[in-house]
Amino acid sequence: MAATAAISVAFAARRLLTSSSRNLKQPLSLLSSQKRSSSFFSISSPPLPLRFSTLPSISATISVGDKLPDATLSYFDSADELQTVSVADLTSNKKVILFAVPGAFTPTCSQKHLPGFAAKAAEFKAKGVDTIACISVNDAFVMKAWKKDLEIGDDVLMLSDGNGDFTGAIGCELDLSDKPVGLGVRSRRYAMLVENGVVKLLNLEEGGAFNVSSAEDLLKAI
């Protein structure tokens, strides 16, 4: 009986040693792989989320304190004659409101932005503003038709930046070429106060958003 028990214990010990030996004889490459795997998962564990400001970073080439670059813009005058004007002549020794829209006849521009400045023209004049001008990367004929369609009087000068020269010079291009309607490169929405060619106030939108560039926004800031 005792002999049988001793044999059983010896047999169990032998199996344990054999199993341990088998584990110890694993190839080094496998052990190395296991270590790398463990290290890999340790490194790739998700980091703590980064915190960003809730306000978007909006920038352009032009900024407050800068002198506007010169460019030639076109428009139809009250006699229905096509005219051109340089930015320098438009703003020299004057207080001017320039606001830009992504496109004539587009919803927000037609329903809110342009009509807002037309409605508040007298209030701007009372604050010493000489000229209010709307700029768009559309041709002068489109700007003329848009003015007529919205029954905008001569309180707002409708300026065509047809080739986008001025828009590009101030770094406010808005690329809408990937949109189904094919608008191409237009202008970001903004409103600025310019005195003697120098930007005194600039409310620049992110793309075509309409949050800070309304006539009311500018009136409060002047």
Contacts in CASP RR format, 6 or more apart in sequence:
PFRMAT RR
TARGET T0000
AUTHOR 0000-0000-0000
METHOD contacts of the structure
MODEL  1
MAATAAISVAFAARRLLTSSSRNLKQPLSLLSSQKRSSSFFSISSPPLPL
RFSTLPSISATISVGDKLPDATLSYFDSADELQTVSVADLTSNKKVILFA
VPGAFTPTCSQKHLPGFAAKAAEFKAKGVDTIACISVNDAFVMKAWKKDL
EIGDDVLMLSDGNGDFTGAIGCELDLSDKPVGLGVRSRRYAMLVENGVVK
LLNLEEGGAFNVSSAEDLLKAI
56 206 0 8 1.000
58 204 0 8 1.000
58 205 0 8 1.000
58 206 0 8 1.000
59 204 0 8 1.000
60 170 0 8 1.000
60 171 0 8 1.000
60 172 0 8 1.000
60 188 0 8 1.000
60 190 0 8 1.000
60 202 0 8 1.000
60 204 0 8 1.000
61 168 0 8 1.000
61 169 0 8 1.000
61 170 0 8 1.000
61 171 0 8 1.000
61 172 0 8 1.000
62 68 0 8 1.000
62 69 0 8 1.000
62 170 0 8 1.000
62 171 0 8 1.000
62 172 0 8 1.000
62 199 0 8 1.000
62 202 0 8 1.000
63 199 0 8 1.000
63 202 0 8 1.000
64 199 0 8 1.000
64 200 0 8 1.000
64 201 0 8 1.000
64 202 0 8 1.000
65 198 0 8 1.000
65 199 0 8 1.000
65 200 0 8 1.000
66 198 0 8 1.000
66 199 0 8 1.000
67 197 0 8 1.000
67 198 0 8 1.000
67 199 0 8 1.000
68 87 0 8 1.000
68 88 0 8 1.000
68 91 0 8 1.000
68 170 0 8 1.000
68 194 0 8 1.000
68 197 0 8 1.000
68 198 0 8 1.000
68 199 0 8 1.000
69 87 0 8 1.000
69 166 0 8 1.000
69 169 0 8 1.000
69 170 0 8 1.000
70 86 0 8 1.000
70 87 0 8 1.000
70 88 0 8 1.000
71 86 0 8 1.000
71 87 0 8 1.000
71 161 0 8 1.000
71 165 0 8 1.000
71 166 0 8 1.000
71 169 0 8 1.000
72 84 0 8 1.000
72 85 0 8 1.000
72 86 0 8 1.000
72 87 0 8 1.000
72 165 0 8 1.000
73 84 0 8 1.000
73 85 0 8 1.000
73 86 0 8 1.000
73 87 0 8 1.000
73 90 0 8 1.000
73 135 0 8 1.000
73 159 0 8 1.000
73 160 0 8 1.000
73 161 0 8 1.000
73 166 0 8 1.000
74 82 0 8 1.000
74 83 0 8 1.000
74 84 0 8 1.000
74 85 0 8 1.000
74 139 0 8 1.000
74 140 0 8 1.000
74 159 0 8 1.000
74 160 0 8 1.000
74 162 0 8 1.000
75 82 0 8 1.000
75 83 0 8 1.000
75 84 0 8 1.000
75 85 0 8 1.000
75 140 0 8 1.000
75 143 0 8 1.000
75 144 0 8 1.000
75 157 0 8 1.000
75 158 0 8 1.000
75 159 0 8 1.000
75 160 0 8 1.000
76 82 0 8 1.000
76 83 0 8 1.000
76 140 0 8 1.000
76 141 0 8 1.000
76 143 0 8 1.000
76 144 0 8 1.000
76 158 0 8 1.000
77 83 0 8 1.000
78 154 0 8 1.000
80 144 0 8 1.000
82 140 0 8 1.000
85 159 0 8 1.000
87 166 0 8 1.000
87 197 0 8 1.000
88 197 0 8 1.000
90 96 0 8 1.000
90 131 0 8 1.000
90 133 0 8 1.000
91 194 0 8 1.000
91 195 0 8 1.000
91 196 0 8 1.000
91 197 0 8 1.000
92 196 0 8 1.000
92 197 0 8 1.000
93 196 0 8 1.000
94 130 0 8 1.000
94 131 0 8 1.000
94 195 0 8 1.000
94 196 0 8 1.000
95 128 0 8 1.000
95 129 0 8 1.000
95 130 0 8 1.000
95 193 0 8 1.000
95 194 0 8 1.000
95 195 0 8 1.000
96 129 0 8 1.000
96 130 0 8 1.000
96 131 0 8 1.000
96 132 0 8 1.000
96 133 0 8 1.000
96 193 0 8 1.000
96 194 0 8 1.000
96 195 0 8 1.000
96 197 0 8 1.000
97 117 0 8 1.000
97 124 0 8 1.000
97 129 0 8 1.000
97 131 0 8 1.000
97 132 0 8 1.000
97 133 0 8 1.000
97 191 0 8 1.000
97 192 0 8 1.000
97 193 0 8 1.000
97 194 0 8 1.000
97 218 0 8 1.000
98 133 0 8 1.000
98 135 0 8 1.000
98 191 0 8 1.000
98 192 0 8 1.000
98 194 0 8 1.000
99 113 0 8 1.000
99 117 0 8 1.000
99 132 0 8 1.000
99 133 0 8 1.000
99 134 0 8 1.000
99 135 0 8 1.000
99 189 0 8 1.000
99 190 0 8 1.000
99 191 0 8 1.000
99 192 0 8 1.000
99 213 0 8 1.000
99 218 0 8 1.000
100 134 0 8 1.000
100 135 0 8 1.000
100 136 0 8 1.000
100 167 0 8 1.000
100 172 0 8 1.000
100 187 0 8 1.000
100 188 0 8 1.000
100 189 0 8 1.000
100 190 0 8 1.000
100 191 0 8 1.000
101 109 0 8 1.000
101 113 0 8 1.000
101 114 0 8 1.000
101 134 0 8 1.000
101 135 0 8 1.000
101 136 0 8 1.000
101 187 0 8 1.000
101 189 0 8 1.000
102 109 0 8 1.000
102 136 0 8 1.000
102 174 0 8 1.000
102 176 0 8 1.000
102 183 0 8 1.000
102 186 0 8 1.000
102 187 0 8 1.000
102 188 0 8 1.000
102 189 0 8 1.000
102 207 0 8 1.000
102 208 0 8 1.000
103 109 0 8 1.000
103 136 0 8 1.000
103 137 0 8 1.000
103 138 0 8 1.000
103 183 0 8 1.000
103 186 0 8 1.000
103 187 0 8 1.000
104 110 0 8 1.000
104 136 0 8 1.000
104 138 0 8 1.000
104 142 0 8 1.000
104 143 0 8 1.000
104 145 0 8 1.000
104 146 0 8 1.000
105 142 0 8 1.000
105 146 0 8 1.000
105 149 0 8 1.000
108 208 0 8 1.000
108 210 0 8 1.000
109 136 0 8 1.000
109 189 0 8 1.000
110 146 0 8 1.000
110 149 0 8 1.000
110 150 0 8 1.000
112 210 0 8 1.000
112 214 0 8 1.000
113 189 0 8 1.000
113 210 0 8 1.000
113 213 0 8 1.000
113 214 0 8 1.000
114 134 0 8 1.000
114 146 0 8 1.000
114 150 0 8 1.000
114 152 0 8 1.000
114 156 0 8 1.000
115 150 0 8 1.000
115 152 0 8 1.000
116 214 0 8 1.000
116 215 0 8 1.000
116 216 0 8 1.000
117 124 0 8 1.000
117 132 0 8 1.000
117 134 0 8 1.000
117 156 0 8 1.000
117 215 0 8 1.000
118 150 0 8 1.000
118 152 0 8 1.000
118 153 0 8 1.000
118 155 0 8 1.000
118 156 0 8 1.000
119 215 0 8 1.000
120 215 0 8 1.000
120 216 0 8 1.000
120 219 0 8 1.000
121 132 0 8 1.000
121 155 0 8 1.000
121 156 0 8 1.000
122 155 0 8 1.000
123 219 0 8 1.000
124 132 0 8 1.000
124 215 0 8 1.000
124 218 0 8 1.000
124 219 0 8 1.000
124 222 0 8 1.000
127 219 0 8 1.000
127 222 0 8 1.000
129 193 0 8 1.000
129 222 0 8 1.000
131 157 0 8 1.000
132 155 0 8 1.000
132 156 0 8 1.000
132 157 0 8 1.000
133 156 0 8 1.000
133 157 0 8 1.000
133 158 0 8 1.000
133 159 0 8 1.000
134 143 0 8 1.000
134 156 0 8 1.000
134 157 0 8 1.000
134 158 0 8 1.000
134 159 0 8 1.000
135 159 0 8 1.000
135 161 0 8 1.000
135 166 0 8 1.000
135 167 0 8 1.000
135 187 0 8 1.000
136 142 0 8 1.000
136 143 0 8 1.000
136 159 0 8 1.000
136 160 0 8 1.000
136 161 0 8 1.000
136 186 0 8 1.000
136 187 0 8 1.000
137 161 0 8 1.000
137 162 0 8 1.000
137 163 0 8 1.000
137 164 0 8 1.000
137 167 0 8 1.000
137 185 0 8 1.000
137 186 0 8 1.000
137 187 0 8 1.000
138 146 0 8 1.000
138 160 0 8 1.000
138 162 0 8 1.000
139 160 0 8 1.000
139 162 0 8 1.000
140 160 0 8 1.000
140 162 0 8 1.000
142 160 0 8 1.000
143 158 0 8 1.000
143 159 0 8 1.000
143 160 0 8 1.000
144 158 0 8 1.000
146 152 0 8 1.000
146 158 0 8 1.000
147 153 0 8 1.000
147 156 0 8 1.000
147 158 0 8 1.000
152 158 0 8 1.000
161 167 0 8 1.000
161 187 0 8 1.000
164 173 0 8 1.000
164 185 0 8 1.000
164 187 0 8 1.000
167 173 0 8 1.000
167 186 0 8 1.000
167 187 0 8 1.000
172 187 0 8 1.000
172 188 0 8 1.000
172 190 0 8 1.000
172 204 0 8 1.000
173 185 0 8 1.000
173 186 0 8 1.000
173 187 0 8 1.000
173 188 0 8 1.000
174 185 0 8 1.000
174 186 0 8 1.000
174 187 0 8 1.000
174 188 0 8 1.000
174 207 0 8 1.000
174 208 0 8 1.000
175 184 0 8 1.000
175 185 0 8 1.000
176 182 0 8 1.000
176 183 0 8 1.000
176 184 0 8 1.000
176 185 0 8 1.000
176 186 0 8 1.000
177 183 0 8 1.000
177 184 0 8 1.000
177 185 0 8 1.000
188 204 0 8 1.000
188 205 0 8 1.000
188 206 0 8 1.000
188 207 0 8 1.000
188 208 0 8 1.000
189 204 0 8 1.000
189 205 0 8 1.000
189 207 0 8 1.000
189 208 0 8 1.000
189 209 0 8 1.000
189 210 0 8 1.000
189 213 0 8 1.000
190 202 0 8 1.000
190 203 0 8 1.000
190 204 0 8 1.000
190 205 0 8 1.000
190 213 0 8 1.000
191 202 0 8 1.000
191 203 0 8 1.000
191 213 0 8 1.000
191 214 0 8 1.000
191 215 0 8 1.000
191 217 0 8 1.000
191 218 0 8 1.000
192 199 0 8 1.000
192 200 0 8 1.000
192 201 0 8 1.000
192 202 0 8 1.000
192 203 0 8 1.000
193 199 0 8 1.000
193 200 0 8 1.000
193 201 0 8 1.000
193 202 0 8 1.000
193 218 0 8 1.000
193 221 0 8 1.000
193 222 0 8 1.000
194 200 0 8 1.000
201 218 0 8 1.000
201 221 0 8 1.000
201 222 0 8 1.000
203 212 0 8 1.000
203 213 0 8 1.000
203 217 0 8 1.000
203 218 0 8 1.000
203 221 0 8 1.000
204 212 0 8 1.000
204 213 0 8 1.000
205 211 0 8 1.000
205 212 0 8 1.000
205 213 0 8 1.000
END
